[in-house]
Amino acid sequence: MIQHLLDGILFGSILSLGAAGLTMVMHILRFANFSHAELLSIGAYTALVFDQIFKATMPFFSAQVGSLSITWALFLAMAFSLFLTGVSAILFDYLVFRRIREKGDELSMVFASFGLALIIRNLIGLIFGLNTQLYSKDIVFATILSRDPLIALKPDQLVTLLITLLIILVIHFVLSRTTFGYSLRAVGENPELAQVNGINLRTTILLVWFIGGGLAALAGVFYGLNNQITPMIGSDLVLPVFAATIVGGIGSIYGALFGGFIVGIAANIALIILPSGYSPSVPFLIIIAVLLIRPNGLFGESRT
Amino acid sequence: MIAGYLPDLPILRGVSLTVDAGSLTVIIGPNGAGKSTLIKSIVGLVPFSKGMLLLRGKDVGHIQPHQLAKHGISYVPQSNNIFRSLTVKQNLTLALRHAGKSAPNRLQNLLQQFPQLSVKLHDKAGALSGGQRQFLAVAMALSTSPRIILMDEPSAGLSPKASQEILEMLRHLTSTGVTIILVEQNVNQALRLADHCYILAEGINQIDDKAAKLLRDSIVSEIYLGGKRLKVQQ
């Protein structure tokens, strides 16, 4: 039970990062972006490429950090991945969504996002192959925290969780203490009112794409670190990330962060009573249960 | 001005408006007359296909909504005119974010001007009463020290007392040199406080005159107290 809870918290923290970006894009641009989870794949693979480049060109970066399997090269690669995935999110908006926004409706955007997701997924498969890859082939043993009940935690998992919690704290600080954070929340709540209060919507949309892409990149790397890197990361995570967003309430960043943990923990706890094949259905059950009680999600408000 | 949300479906079919600096102008008319669309066109939220916007004699063209403050204009929408998920202080801080170092002083000044907000400073704006929300919306509009404020039905949904307070405060603002353009459904109350009044119907100017004169006009009082719709003169 406790092991499932720990795994759930870890998975939930990854979903939170993915959902925080998705909820902003969904609320401001008013469409369900099914290609958002592919940004996690892009992030994971971009970090893989830079990790290998840094290891090859700067051998002193190949050293592992403490007892982690993570190398200094991967930490540096993560920063590059964050930036480049953020930029690619802006690029997708420029190449696809912006054009459809000007001519079509929200439904066209949703279908375009499906198409874009398939293109990204297959391009990644074409370039990197369909085989699973790892950041490090070194085996890092889990630390046994308790033998009865058996609770084990890998140092990588602990670091992943700590970094994610740190990012969530930073997001909380920005949203609750800075005018930039207020303006993000303002645009999320009421884009028209935000504009007439002097907020440049176009710049904010670009920033939201960048932040969403950057957070997705970190989520992708963390997922790849604790699981495997495959071109299917996006398709595996698209539904849990959506569930986290909807459960939290579309437009609420806090809701998305919280929703991520709810979905992550519930999906793992469910493994105690359900065969693992049924695990993917759990996010849907949570969506239905939450929406029946609160139609706008836990933290969401009706649209303005 | 000719404007609308869709290119082939103009809502404003030829509206012309002149407003004196430091005056309170009220725009009235039946539902669907284009009152809100007119205000939204001025602030750049609805594109206008024909016409021009002159500010102090200078053609300002199509204003970008986020650059209203640069033109000295503030706009208060009819509903959802505050950020409900932010606290009162966060709403005001957001509105004052371009004030730089003078922001804390400006915030204090606004709170002195709106004492009802200072006690609710850390409450979520969504938890305020209708009247308090309107005061917050006006305080946010004033934070950029505008010369012109456009307001869409500030008394909608308010108690008669609260709407009277809001309208009287707007009247008071004009004495400080601020120009106010108001869309209002509370015709009687608005005409008593306004300097000038425009009546719109079906996207066209119908009547415009001094508010005091229109208040005494038998046709206007019959239409707006009896609810009879104006016929458009083609």
HADDOCK unambig.tbl for C-alpha pairs under 7 A between the chains (distance, minus, plus):
assign (segid A and resid 179 and name CA) (segid B and resid 94 and name CA) 5.80 0.50 0.50
assign (segid A and resid 179 and name CA) (segid B and resid 97 and name CA) 6.79 0.50 0.50
assign (segid A and resid 182 and name CA) (segid B and resid 90 and name CA) 6.85 0.50 0.50
assign (segid A and resid 182 and name CA) (segid B and resid 94 and name CA) 6.46 0.50 0.50
assign (segid A and resid 183 and name CA) (segid B and resid 94 and name CA) 6.74 0.50 0.50
assign (segid A and resid 186 and name CA) (segid B and resid 83 and name CA) 6.13 0.50 0.50
assign (segid A and resid 189 and name CA) (segid B and resid 83 and name CA) 6.89 0.50 0.50
assign (segid A and resid 193 and name CA) (segid B and resid 81 and name CA) 6.52 0.50 0.50
assign (segid A and resid 195 and name CA) (segid B and resid 65 and name CA) 5.62 0.50 0.50
assign (segid A and resid 195 and name CA) (segid B and resid 66 and name CA) 4.67 0.50 0.50
assign (segid A and resid 196 and name CA) (segid B and resid 65 and name CA) 5.05 0.50 0.50
assign (segid A and resid 196 and name CA) (segid B and resid 66 and name CA) 5.16 0.50 0.50
assign (segid A and resid 196 and name CA) (segid B and resid 68 and name CA) 6.68 0.50 0.50
assign (segid A and resid 196 and name CA) (segid B and resid 75 and name CA) 6.60 0.50 0.50
assign (segid A and resid 197 and name CA) (segid B and resid 66 and name CA) 6.43 0.50 0.50
assign (segid A and resid 197 and name CA) (segid B and resid 95 and name CA) 6.23 0.50 0.50
assign (segid A and resid 198 and name CA) (segid B and resid 66 and name CA) 4.01 0.50 0.50
assign (segid A and resid 198 and name CA) (segid B and resid 67 and name CA) 5.96 0.50 0.50
assign (segid A and resid 198 and name CA) (segid B and resid 68 and name CA) 6.95 0.50 0.50
assign (segid A and resid 198 and name CA) (segid B and resid 69 and name CA) 6.80 0.50 0.50
assign (segid A and resid 199 and name CA) (segid B and resid 66 and name CA) 5.43 0.50 0.50
assign (segid A and resid 200 and name CA) (segid B and resid 66 and name CA) 5.47 0.50 0.50
assign (segid A and resid 304 and name CA) (segid B and resid 80 and name CA) 6.77 0.50 0.50
